[in-house]
Amino acid sequence: MLQDVEAGRSLETEALIGSILEMAKLTNTAAPAIEAVYALVKLLNKVMLLEGGGVKVEKTSKAA
């Protein structure tokens, strides 16, 4: 998914996270953290598609 974000490609939100939520609903299992991640990833995907670009992720070094 990170490679998709960096390249500005549409994310596979439903396949990766939606299926987990579907299983949680079928088994009556609470999954608030996964629901939050799902909402944030969908928002990220929407913003990327609207703005037509990805997000550059850079490594940072530890401050001395």
Buried (B, 14 or more C-beta within 10 A) or exposed (E): BEEBBEEBBEBEBEEEBBEBBEEBEEEEEEBEEBBEBBEEBBEBBEEBEEEEEBEEEEEEEEEE
